[in-house]
Amino acid sequence: MTGGPADDAPTPGSRAPDALLSRAGVRGDPNRDQHFLVDDRVLDRLPDYATEIDADTSHVLEIGGGTGALTDRLLAVADRVTVIERDPDLTAFLREEFATEIDADRLTVIGGDALEVDLPDFSLSVSNLPYGISSEIAFRLLSRDRPLILMFQREFAERMAAAPATDEYGRLSVTAGHYADVEVVETVPKEAFSPPPAVESAVVRARPRSPDYEVPDDDFFLDFVTAVFTQRRKTMRNAVRNTAHISGLDEPDAVVEAADEDLMGRRAGKVTPAEFAELARLAWEVGEPR
Ligand SMILES: C[S@@+](CC[C@H](N)C(=O)[O-])C[C@H]1O[C@@H](n2cnc3c(N)ncnc32)[C@H](O)[C@@H]1O
């Protein structure tokens, strides 16, 4: 993990982020999740995190194109890029600024909400996400089983990548880890953005994988984990009993009785994903899920 902007020089020939901001004539509105990356070195490293794992760059998806500083870097490594941007002024600007790439069929700009529009069949996503929709968009992307390089608020990124029994480990770590190997590859200071956000950011790299455990049903497993973590201060015994309504279990007591006693005496933060999976299998068998 690198510690923030440092070392290498910006890529020659790429569009300067401050020039893009001034051509677009925007300042960035935090109420609309607009914090534009203005640090060339961070912008240059984002595609590198994908190429260094040999990710397929035939069709790169960017959520939240903004003024196109990252789009420009992605076009340098990808055959084709699709950008989804909600702000109509910014989509108009992107279409004008990148008219040549659009005409050459190398760039598609979709105007709309990334949570609502149909996502294309992308091979990789590299995005500086709108933080207001971090969780929803992250899981929309994770479920596509493609490599992802995503900028989040630092705390969210660290929770996503956390290992069992650490302070950050929780629902997000288990559910994201169900789809991918997740790592924080860089922390990014506020000053790398214009306007600066209130908190630090971090870049996450997610590589799709099949989990090394089996679950009876993906949705049931994810709901079960979520339900247990909503009561993370309780022992598993009490959490499983109390959260039955969320996970849809009709017979939570039967699950508690059949489960390993040591496991039931722990808190959710000390339960590994594989142990959650084993418990979900048991719950599926004896808990009479609806
Ligand atoms: C953090 S900025 C990143 C902009 C640019 N990619 C960069 O790195 O400078 C997030 C962008 O997402 C856009 N945005 C916010 N909510 C969105 C949504 N629901 N769907 C699509 N774009 C959204 C904002 O208008 C903004 O341009």
The ligand as an SDF file (V2000), in Angstrom:
LIG
                    3D

 27 29  0  0  0  0  0  0  0  0999 V2000
  -16.3890   12.0260   -6.5410 C   0  0  0  0  0  0  0  0  0  0  0  0
  -16.9030   12.7300   -8.0780 S   0  0  0  0  0  0  0  0  0  0  0  0
  -15.7370   12.0210   -9.2020 C   0  0  0  0  0  0  0  0  0  0  0  0
  -15.6040   12.7540  -10.5160 C   0  0  0  0  0  0  0  0  0  0  0  0
  -14.4400   12.3230  -11.4190 C   0  0  0  0  0  0  0  0  0  0  0  0
  -14.5240   10.9360  -11.8100 N   0  0  0  0  0  0  0  0  0  0  0  0
  -13.1020   12.5860  -10.7560 C   0  0  0  0  0  0  0  0  0  0  0  0
  -12.4550   11.6170  -10.3640 O   0  0  0  0  0  0  0  0  0  0  0  0
  -12.7310   13.7610  -10.6250 O   0  0  0  0  0  0  0  0  0  0  0  0
  -18.3650   11.7960   -8.3380 C   0  0  0  0  0  0  0  0  0  0  0  0
  -19.1460   12.1120   -9.6140 C   0  0  0  0  0  0  0  0  0  0  0  0
  -20.3190   11.2880   -9.6040 O   0  0  0  0  0  0  0  0  0  0  0  0
  -21.4540   12.0380  -10.0180 C   0  0  0  0  0  0  0  0  0  0  0  0
  -22.6270   11.4130   -9.3650 N   0  0  0  0  0  0  0  0  0  0  0  0
  -23.1590   11.6510   -8.1470 C   0  0  0  0  0  0  0  0  0  0  0  0
  -24.1700   10.8130   -7.8900 N   0  0  0  0  0  0  0  0  0  0  0  0
  -24.2840   10.0090   -8.9790 C   0  0  0  0  0  0  0  0  0  0  0  0
  -25.1510    8.9410   -9.3240 C   0  0  0  0  0  0  0  0  0  0  0  0
  -26.1100    8.5230   -8.4940 N   0  0  0  0  0  0  0  0  0  0  0  0
  -24.9890    8.3270  -10.5310 N   0  0  0  0  0  0  0  0  0  0  0  0
  -24.0210    8.7460  -11.3910 C   0  0  0  0  0  0  0  0  0  0  0  0
  -23.1760    9.7620  -11.1110 N   0  0  0  0  0  0  0  0  0  0  0  0
  -23.2900   10.3820   -9.9290 C   0  0  0  0  0  0  0  0  0  0  0  0
  -21.1720   13.4590   -9.5640 C   0  0  0  0  0  0  0  0  0  0  0  0
  -21.8970   14.4030  -10.3340 O   0  0  0  0  0  0  0  0  0  0  0  0
  -19.6530   13.5370   -9.7530 C   0  0  0  0  0  0  0  0  0  0  0  0
  -19.3450   13.9880  -11.0490 O   0  0  0  0  0  0  0  0  0  0  0  0
  1  2  1  0
  2  3  1  0
  2 10  1  0
  3  4  1  0
  4  5  1  0
  5  6  1  0
  5  7  1  0
  7  8  2  0
  7  9  1  0
 10 11  1  0
 11 12  1  0
 11 26  1  0
 12 13  1  0
 13 14  1  0
 13 24  1  0
 14 15  1  0
 14 23  1  0
 15 16  2  0
 16 17  1  0
 17 18  1  0
 17 23  2  0
 18 19  1  0
 18 20  2  0
 20 21  1  0
 21 22  2  0
 22 23  1  0
 24 25  1  0
 24 26  1  0
 26 27  1  0
M  CHG  2   2   1   9  -1
M  END
$$$$
